[in-house]
Amino acid sequence: MPIKKFNHIPLSVLDLAPINEGDETAQAYKNSVNLAQHVEKLGFNRFWLAEHHNMPGIGSSATSVLIGHIAGHTASIRVGSGGVMLPNHAPLVIAEQFGTLETIYPGRIDLGLGRAPGSDQGTSYALRRTLGTTGDEFPQLVAELENYFSPNPAGRVKAYPGTDLKIPIWLLGSSGFSAQLAAQKGLPFSFASHFAPDYMMQALQLYHQNFKPSKALEKPYVMLGVNIIAADTQERAEWLATSQQQQMFSLMRGEPTTFRAPIDKIEEVWSPREIQIYREKMASESTIVGTPDLVREKLAAFINKTRADEIIVNSQIFHHEDRLRSYEIVADMME
C-alpha cells in the first residue's frame, strides 16, 4: 500500500520491545509483532528497533534477530535498526547478519548505525572485552562495513551474504559527531531528538552545511525522533505518559527496571528535583502528549521548524491497546 504522509513527509515507528512489569519477555515480542502489523496497515513507512543492553525493560538487545522476526510477520513495511551500536560488534558480523536479512526480505531492510554503547561501562566491557574503544574509531568501522557490502570488496575477507547488496545505511546520533560524518559520506541521518532535543538544531545545521552528494544520496535526508503519547483526552494522555516518566527516572538513578504501569501521582514516587530534571529534559518540541488536535498542531509546528524529511515516532505506553490507539491517532493525521 502507498505510504501515507503528514505534512508531505513519511512517518515511521521506533520500538524498544518494552517489557512490562509483570509480563514475560515473550509477551513483549508478541506486542511488537502486533504493533508492526498494525502500523503497516495504517501506512507507516518504517519499523525500527533499537539496541540496548542490561536494561530489564527493553527487549530489543538482539536487534538483528528481532528485525528478522518482525520482517517475517509483516509484508511491506521497511524494518531496520535504530540502531545497531557498531562499536559493540565486528563489522563483518553485522555485514553477514544484515546481508542475510536483506537476502530473505529483499528491499525491506534498513541498517541504522550508532556509535554509543547502548548501556553502561561494565556492559560495554562485557560486549567488547575491552574499554579501549571510545567511539572515535566509528568512521573506520563504518568504512569497513561499507566495504563488505560493495560489489568488489577490498581485502581477502568477504561477507557471504553481504557482498554487492544494496542495504541502505543510515548514521544515527545525538550530537554533532555523526551529523558531520553522515554529511561527509553522503548518507541519510537520523537524530535522536526524542531524548537529546538540546543538540538537534546544531546537528541539523552541521549535516546540511557539510553534506556531499554520494552514490547513496544526492541531497540531504534527515529523520527526527519524536515522542508522541496520544489519547482521546488530555487527562488520559498525561496519565499514560507517567510510564515513560518512571522509565526516565529509573535511568537517571542508574536503576533500570521493567516498564511500569501509569500512576496517578508521580510526585508521590519521585523527588521534586527528579521531576524538575525530567520536565526540563522532556519539555521540548520533540515530546508531544495530548489529544489528537494538540498532537496535530505540535507535530506540524515541529516539522515546519526543523524541515525534517521524515519523522520516527517513539510511543512508550504501558497498555498495549493504548499504544495501538496512539498510533491510530497519529495515522488519522496522515494525508
Secondary structure in CASP SS format (residue, H / E / C, confidence):
PFRMAT SS
TARGET T0000
AUTHOR 0000-0000-0000
METHOD secondary structure of the structure
MODEL  1
M C 1.00
P C 1.00
I C 1.00
K C 1.00
K E 1.00
F E 1.00
N C 1.00
H C 1.00
I E 1.00
P E 1.00
L E 1.00
S E 1.00
V E 1.00
L E 1.00
D E 1.00
L C 1.00
A C 1.00
P E 1.00
I C 1.00
N E 1.00
E C 1.00
G C 1.00
D C 1.00
E C 1.00
T H 1.00
A H 1.00
Q H 1.00
A H 1.00
Y H 1.00
K H 1.00
N H 1.00
S H 1.00
V H 1.00
N H 1.00
L H 1.00
A H 1.00
Q H 1.00
H H 1.00
V H 1.00
E H 1.00
K H 1.00
L H 1.00
G C 1.00
F C 1.00
N C 1.00
R E 1.00
F E 1.00
W E 1.00
L E 1.00
A C 1.00
E C 1.00
H C 1.00
H C 1.00
N C 1.00
M C 1.00
P C 1.00
G C 1.00
I E 1.00
G C 1.00
S C 1.00
S C 1.00
A C 1.00
T H 1.00
S H 1.00
V H 1.00
L H 1.00
I H 1.00
G H 1.00
H H 1.00
I H 1.00
A H 1.00
G H 1.00
H C 1.00
T C 1.00
A C 1.00
S C 1.00
I C 1.00
R E 1.00
V E 1.00
G E 1.00
S E 1.00
G E 1.00
G E 1.00
V E 1.00
M E 1.00
L H 1.00
P H 1.00
N H 1.00
H C 1.00
A C 1.00
P H 1.00
L H 1.00
V H 1.00
I H 1.00
A H 1.00
E H 1.00
Q H 1.00
F H 1.00
G H 1.00
T H 1.00
L H 1.00
E H 1.00
T H 1.00
I H 1.00
Y C 1.00
P C 1.00
G C 1.00
R C 1.00
I E 1.00
D E 1.00
L E 1.00
G E 1.00
L E 1.00
G E 1.00
R C 1.00
A C 1.00
P C 1.00
G C 1.00
S C 1.00
D C 1.00
Q H 1.00
G H 1.00
T H 1.00
S H 1.00
Y H 1.00
A H 1.00
L H 1.00
R H 1.00
R C 1.00
T C 1.00
L C 1.00
G C 1.00
T C 1.00
T C 1.00
G C 1.00
D C 1.00
E C 1.00
F H 1.00
P H 1.00
Q H 1.00
L H 1.00
V H 1.00
A H 1.00
E H 1.00
L H 1.00
E H 1.00
N H 1.00
Y H 1.00
F H 1.00
S C 1.00
P C 1.00
N C 1.00
P C 1.00
A C 1.00
G C 1.00
R C 1.00
V C 1.00
K C 1.00
A C 1.00
Y C 1.00
P C 1.00
G C 1.00
T C 1.00
D C 1.00
L C 1.00
K C 1.00
I C 1.00
P C 1.00
I E 1.00
W E 1.00
L E 1.00
L E 1.00
G E 1.00
S C 1.00
S C 1.00
G H 1.00
F H 1.00
S H 1.00
A H 1.00
Q H 1.00
L H 1.00
A H 1.00
A H 1.00
Q H 1.00
K H 1.00
G C 1.00
L C 1.00
P C 1.00
F E 1.00
S E 1.00
F E 1.00
A C 1.00
S C 1.00
H C 1.00
F C 1.00
A C 1.00
P H 1.00
D H 1.00
Y H 1.00
M H 1.00
M H 1.00
Q H 1.00
A H 1.00
L H 1.00
Q H 1.00
L H 1.00
Y H 1.00
H H 1.00
Q H 1.00
N H 1.00
F C 1.00
K C 1.00
P C 1.00
S C 1.00
K C 1.00
A C 1.00
L C 1.00
E C 1.00
K C 1.00
P C 1.00
Y C 1.00
V E 1.00
M E 1.00
L E 1.00
G E 1.00
V E 1.00
N E 1.00
I E 1.00
I E 1.00
A E 1.00
A C 1.00
D C 1.00
T C 1.00
Q H 1.00
E H 1.00
R H 1.00
A H 1.00
E H 1.00
W H 1.00
L H 1.00
A H 1.00
T H 1.00
S H 1.00
Q H 1.00
Q H 1.00
Q H 1.00
Q H 1.00
M H 1.00
F H 1.00
S H 1.00
L H 1.00
M H 1.00
R C 1.00
G C 1.00
E C 1.00
P C 1.00
T C 1.00
T C 1.00
F E 1.00
R C 1.00
A C 1.00
P C 1.00
I C 1.00
D C 1.00
K C 1.00
I H 1.00
E H 1.00
E H 1.00
V C 1.00
W C 1.00
S C 1.00
P H 1.00
R H 1.00
E H 1.00
I H 1.00
Q H 1.00
I H 1.00
Y H 1.00
R H 1.00
E H 1.00
K H 1.00
M H 1.00
A C 1.00
S C 1.00
E C 1.00
S C 1.00
T E 1.00
I E 1.00
V E 1.00
G E 1.00
T C 1.00
P H 1.00
D H 1.00
L H 1.00
V H 1.00
R H 1.00
E H 1.00
K H 1.00
L H 1.00
A H 1.00
A H 1.00
F H 1.00
I H 1.00
N H 1.00
K H 1.00
T H 1.00
R C 1.00
A C 1.00
D C 1.00
E E 1.00
I E 1.00
I E 1.00
V E 1.00
N E 1.00
S C 1.00
Q C 1.00
I C 1.00
F C 1.00
H C 1.00
H H 1.00
E H 1.00
D H 1.00
R H 1.00
L H 1.00
R H 1.00
S H 1.00
Y H 1.00
E H 1.00
I H 1.00
V H 1.00
A H 1.00
D H 1.00
M C 1.00
M C 1.00
E C 1.00
END
